Amino acid sequence: MQKVLIFAAGAAAGFVLGTRSGRQTYEKMRHQSLELWHNPTVQEKVSEATETVKDKAPQIQHKVGELAKKATHRSTDTSAPTNGVSLEEAAGRTPTTTEPAAVTTATEGKHSQGPN
């Protein structure tokens, strides 16, 4: 029982000292970050970045909308068979890998019950 009380007292002392030390470190970091945030140079850069984002947002929104329409149009167009051609090649782009595209037949990829 005495060992348990000594352990509990040591844990309590360690907790109190640790939290004070930890709290002091946290407060110091918080104070430094607030000083940095309120620095006029930092605020000037934040304002510049905000203005740039506001100026470019409509252009980016338009481009993203166009890309979304293209992606939606491509994903819904399933009528044309690919005949083993990758999507990049079908779109007129070169594939990003150097390996040749695998050619599949109509029966490959289907699950079978076993050898025929």
N, C-alpha and C positions, 0 to 999 in steps of 0.2 A: 504494500500500500504506500509505503514511504517513497518507493521508486516512482510510482505513478504520480504522486504529488510533486516530486522534484521535476519530473518530465513535464507536467502540466505547467508548472511555474516557469520553467525554461522556455517552453513553447509560447506562453503568454508574453514573456519579456522579449523574446525574439520577434513575435508578431508586432508588438508595440514599437520596438526600435526599427523594425523593417518597414512598417507602414509610414512611420515618420520620415525615414530616409527616402522611401519611395515617393512619398507625397512631396517632399522638398524638391526632389529631382523633377517630378512632374510639373510642379509650379514654376521651376526655373525654365524648363523647356517651353512651357506655355507662355511665359513672359517674353522669352526671346522670339518666339514665333509671332506674337502680337506686335512686338517692336518691328520685326521685319515686314509684316503685313502693312503696317501704318507708315512705312518708309515712303517718302514722296517718289523716289525713283521706281519702286515696285508698283505704286499706285498708278504712275504714268504708264508703265508697261501694261498693266491690267486694263486701263482705259483704251490704249491702242489696240490691244487684242480684242476687246469687246467691240470696238468700232469695226475692225476688220471682219469679225464674225457677222455683224449686222449687215455689212456691205455685201459679203459673199453669200449669205444665206439664200437669197432668192435664186441665184445662179446654181448653187448646189442642189437646191430643191428641184429645180427644173431638170437638171441632169439625172438626178436619182429617179425622178418620175419617168423619164424616158427609158432609163435602163430597166426599171421595173416593168414597164409595158413590153419591152423587148423580151425580157425573161419570161413574162407571163405568156406572151405569144408563142415563144419557142416551146415552152413546157406543154401547152395545149395542142400543138401541132404534132399529133402522133400518126397522121395518115401516111407519111412518107417513110418507107423502110430505110434503115441505115446501111444494110448489106455489109456489116462489119466495119463501117467507117466511124471513127470517133466523132464526138460532138465538135471538137475543135476543127477537124478536117471538114466536116459538114458545114461549119460556119465560115469556111474559107481561111481559117487560121492554121498555122502549122502546130502540130502537137508539141507540148512542152517536154516530153520525154524523147529520148533518142531510139527507143525500142520500136520496132514496127508494130502496127496495130494487128491484133489477132483477128483472124477471119473465122467466123462461126457459121455453122450450117444450121438449117432449120431444125434438125433433131438434137443438136447439142444444147446443153443446158436444161433439157427436160429430164425429169426424174423417171427412171425406169424401174420395173419390177425385178429385173435381173437380166442375164444374158438371154438373147432370143435364139 
